[in-house]
Amino acid sequence: MTNKPTYIAGHKLLEGKTVLVTAAAGTGIGFATAMRCAEEGCTALVIGDIHERRLEEAADKIEADTGLRPATVMCNVTKEDEVQAMFAFAVKKMGHVDILMNNAGLGGYAKIVDMTDDQWNAVLDVTLNGCFRCTRAALKHMMPRGQGAIVNNASVLGWRAQEGQSHYAAAKAGVMALTRCTAIEAAERAVRVNCVAPSLAMHPFLEKVTPPGLLEELQKREAFRRGAEPWEISNVMVFLASDYSSYMTGEVVSVSSQRA
């Protein structure tokens, strides 16, 4: 089974909500999630990234397809001052932030015996520390308001082993643990924190950072013999951000078709 799925129209799941999406430029899950939030009726949207040109192109595309123009903000999630500035910008533009889609991450391929400290630290700083910084900033805004939802992006590699992915897997396992612990702390103020764990979402950037032939091999392991479309991951993220998941917090939802 290799046919692509049919794109699903929006159902107003985020009507009346304001949303901030990190790492939303380009063609991956972040952009698909921002697009999906607009299609699901959010009233205001802010998207952040480190790529200025691609960020503006993403905003243009979302506006053209949905009529909603996202506000854009440059943000490197490894820099605390930039994270704080992003949230201040989002609050100024939207009044408040109902939903944070925590998507920033960095991958790569390196066997542990060859991996440098710089390679390890770069992946951990973006993928885990960046998630922490953005979560902390969001909670300081959401908890006093007594409402909000945070959706983090992890990976099935937080559970499963794959050669050359020790740094990425460790970071994503950390995101899962961060999600669970943060959810307990945030629940007392009615803020929910959940997480998706995709197996394989296909987009052009992934092909640039993956050894030749590996993606084809990984797709063969999927029950549908294909990777997910980025928007298939975004659908689950939107569900977790919406009031349809009002009783869910601290959960890690696998978005995967891999066989046992």
C-alpha positions as CSV (number, residue, x, y, z in Angstrom):
1,M,0.0,0.0,0.0
2,T,1.8,3.1,-1.2
3,N,-1.0,5.5,-2.2
4,K,-1.0,8.8,-0.5
5,P,-3.9,9.5,1.8
6,T,-6.6,12.0,1.1
7,Y,-6.2,15.4,2.8
8,I,-8.8,16.0,5.4
9,A,-10.7,19.3,5.5
10,G,-10.7,21.3,8.8
11,H,-13.4,20.9,11.4
12,K,-13.0,24.1,13.5
13,L,-11.2,22.2,16.2
14,L,-9.2,25.3,17.2
15,E,-11.9,27.9,16.7
16,G,-11.4,30.8,19.1
17,K,-7.8,29.7,20.0
18,T,-4.5,31.5,19.5
19,V,-1.5,29.4,18.5
20,L,2.3,29.7,18.5
21,V,4.2,27.2,16.4
22,T,8.0,26.8,16.6
23,A,10.2,25.7,13.7
24,A,7.3,26.4,11.2
25,A,9.3,27.3,8.1
26,G,10.1,24.9,5.3
27,T,8.2,21.7,4.4
28,G,8.2,19.6,7.5
29,I,5.9,18.9,10.4
30,G,6.1,22.5,11.8
31,F,4.9,24.1,8.6
32,A,2.1,21.4,8.2
33,T,1.1,22.0,11.8
34,A,0.9,25.8,11.3
35,M,-1.2,25.3,8.2
36,R,-3.4,22.8,10.0
37,C,-4.0,25.2,12.9
38,A,-5.2,27.9,10.4
39,E,-7.4,25.4,8.6
40,E,-8.9,24.4,12.0
41,G,-10.1,27.9,12.6
42,C,-7.6,29.4,15.1
43,T,-8.2,33.1,15.5
44,A,-4.6,34.1,15.5
45,L,-1.3,32.4,14.6
46,V,2.4,33.2,15.2
47,I,5.1,31.1,13.6
48,G,8.8,31.2,14.6
49,D,11.9,29.8,13.0
50,I,15.6,30.6,12.3
51,H,15.2,30.8,8.5
52,E,13.8,34.3,7.7
53,R,13.2,33.8,4.0
54,R,11.5,30.4,4.4
55,L,9.5,31.7,7.3
56,E,8.0,34.5,5.2
57,E,7.4,32.0,2.4
58,A,5.5,29.8,4.9
59,A,3.4,32.8,6.0
60,D,2.6,33.6,2.4
61,K,1.5,30.1,1.7
62,I,-0.7,29.8,4.8
63,E,-2.4,33.1,4.0
64,A,-2.9,32.2,0.3
65,D,-4.5,28.8,1.3
66,T,-6.5,29.8,4.4
67,G,-6.9,33.6,4.4
68,L,-5.2,33.9,7.8
69,R,-1.9,35.7,7.8
70,P,0.4,34.4,10.5
71,A,2.7,36.8,12.3
72,T,6.3,35.7,12.0
73,V,9.2,36.0,14.5
74,M,12.8,34.9,14.2
75,C,13.8,32.6,17.1
76,N,16.7,30.2,17.8
77,V,15.4,28.0,20.6
78,T,19.0,27.5,21.9
79,K,19.0,31.1,23.0
80,E,16.9,32.0,26.1
81,D,16.7,35.7,25.2
82,E,15.3,34.8,21.7
83,V,12.7,32.4,23.3
84,Q,11.6,35.1,25.7
85,A,11.4,37.6,22.8
86,M,9.3,35.2,20.8
87,F,6.7,34.8,23.5
88,A,6.6,38.5,24.2
89,F,6.0,39.0,20.5
90,A,3.3,36.4,20.4
91,V,1.5,37.9,23.4
92,K,1.7,41.4,21.9
93,K,0.3,40.2,18.6
94,M,-2.4,37.8,19.9
95,G,-3.1,39.1,23.4
96,H,-2.4,35.7,24.9
97,V,-1.2,32.2,23.8
98,D,-3.7,29.4,24.1
99,I,-1.6,26.7,22.4
100,L,2.1,26.1,21.9
101,M,3.1,23.6,19.3
102,N,6.7,22.8,20.3
103,N,8.2,21.5,17.1
104,A,11.9,22.6,17.0
105,G,14.3,19.7,16.6
106,L,17.6,18.8,15.0
107,G,18.7,15.4,13.7
108,G,21.7,13.9,12.0
109,Y,23.5,10.6,11.6
110,A,26.6,9.6,13.5
111,K,27.8,6.4,15.2
112,I,28.5,6.9,18.8
113,V,32.2,6.0,18.5
114,D,32.6,8.7,15.9
115,M,30.3,11.3,17.4
116,T,31.9,14.5,18.6
117,D,30.8,16.5,21.6
118,D,29.7,19.2,19.3
119,Q,27.4,16.9,17.4
120,W,25.9,15.5,20.6
121,N,25.5,18.9,22.2
122,A,23.9,20.5,19.1
123,V,21.2,17.9,18.8
124,L,20.4,17.9,22.6
125,D,20.4,21.7,22.8
126,V,17.9,22.2,20.0
127,T,15.7,19.2,20.5
128,L,15.6,18.8,24.3
129,N,16.8,22.0,25.8
130,G,14.9,24.1,23.2
131,C,11.7,22.2,24.1
132,F,12.4,22.9,27.8
133,R,13.0,26.6,27.2
134,C,9.8,27.0,25.2
135,T,7.8,25.0,27.6
136,R,9.0,27.0,30.6
137,A,8.2,30.3,28.8
138,A,4.7,29.0,27.9
139,L,3.9,27.8,31.4
140,K,4.8,31.1,32.9
141,H,2.2,32.7,30.6
142,M,-0.4,29.9,30.7
143,M,-0.5,28.9,34.4
144,P,-1.5,32.3,35.8
145,R,-4.3,32.3,33.2
146,G,-5.4,28.8,34.3
147,Q,-5.7,27.4,30.8
148,G,-3.6,26.4,27.9
149,A,-2.2,23.4,25.9
150,I,1.3,22.4,25.0
151,V,2.0,19.8,22.3
152,N,5.6,18.5,22.0
153,N,7.1,16.7,19.1
154,A,9.1,13.6,20.0
155,S,9.8,10.4,18.0
156,V,9.4,6.7,18.3
157,L,13.2,6.6,18.6
158,G,12.6,7.7,22.2
159,W,11.5,4.1,22.6
160,R,13.3,2.2,19.8
161,A,16.9,1.7,18.8
162,Q,18.3,2.8,15.4
163,E,21.9,3.0,14.3
164,G,23.5,6.4,14.2
165,Q,20.7,8.0,16.2
166,S,21.9,7.9,19.8
167,H,21.9,11.7,20.2
168,Y,18.5,12.2,18.6
169,A,17.0,9.2,20.4
170,A,18.3,10.5,23.7
171,A,16.9,13.9,23.1
172,K,13.5,12.6,22.1
173,A,13.3,10.3,25.1
174,G,14.1,13.4,27.1
175,V,11.2,15.2,25.5
176,M,8.9,12.4,26.4
177,A,10.0,12.5,30.1
178,L,9.8,16.3,30.1
179,T,6.3,16.0,28.8
180,R,5.2,13.6,31.5
181,C,6.8,15.5,34.4
182,T,5.7,19.0,33.2
183,A,2.1,17.7,32.8
184,I,1.9,16.8,36.5
185,E,3.1,20.3,37.5
186,A,0.9,22.1,35.1
187,A,-2.3,20.2,35.8
188,E,-2.9,22.1,39.0
189,R,-3.5,25.2,36.9
190,A,-5.5,23.4,34.2
191,V,-2.7,23.5,31.6
192,R,-2.3,20.3,29.5
193,V,1.0,19.0,28.1
194,N,1.1,16.1,25.7
195,C,3.4,14.8,23.0
196,V,3.4,13.0,19.7
197,A,6.0,10.4,18.7
198,P,6.1,10.0,14.9
199,S,7.9,7.1,13.3
200,L,8.7,8.5,9.8
201,A,7.3,11.7,8.3
202,M,8.6,12.3,4.7
203,H,9.7,15.8,3.6
204,P,12.6,17.1,1.5
205,F,14.8,18.3,4.4
206,L,14.8,14.8,5.9
207,E,16.3,13.5,2.7
208,K,19.2,15.9,3.0
209,V,20.3,14.7,6.4
210,T,19.8,10.9,5.9
211,P,22.3,8.5,4.5
212,P,21.4,7.2,1.0
213,G,19.0,4.3,1.0
214,L,18.0,4.5,4.6
215,L,14.7,6.2,4.1
216,E,13.7,3.6,1.5
217,E,14.6,0.9,4.1
218,L,12.6,2.6,6.9
219,Q,9.6,2.9,4.7
220,K,9.6,-0.8,4.0
221,R,9.3,-1.4,7.8
222,E,6.1,0.6,7.9
223,A,2.8,-1.3,7.7
224,F,1.6,1.0,4.9
225,R,5.0,0.8,3.2
226,R,5.3,4.5,3.2
227,G,6.3,7.3,5.6
228,A,3.6,9.6,6.9
229,E,2.7,12.9,5.2
230,P,3.7,15.7,7.6
231,W,0.1,16.7,7.9
232,E,-0.8,13.3,9.2
233,I,1.4,14.0,12.2
234,S,-0.1,17.5,12.5
235,N,-3.6,16.1,12.6
236,V,-2.8,14.3,15.9
237,M,-1.0,17.4,17.3
238,V,-4.1,19.5,16.6
239,F,-6.3,16.9,18.3
240,L,-4.0,17.0,21.4
241,A,-4.2,20.8,21.4
242,S,-8.0,20.9,21.0
243,D,-10.7,20.5,23.6
244,Y,-11.4,17.1,22.2
245,S,-8.5,15.8,24.3
246,S,-9.5,17.7,27.4
247,Y,-8.9,14.7,29.7
248,M,-5.5,13.9,28.3
249,T,-2.2,15.2,29.8
250,G,1.2,13.7,30.1
251,E,0.5,11.4,27.3
252,V,2.9,10.4,24.5
253,V,0.9,9.4,21.4
254,S,2.7,7.2,18.8
255,V,1.9,8.3,15.3
256,S,3.2,5.2,13.6
257,S,2.3,2.4,11.3
258,Q,5.3,0.2,12.2
259,R,4.7,-3.5,12.8
260,A,5.6,-5.0,16.1
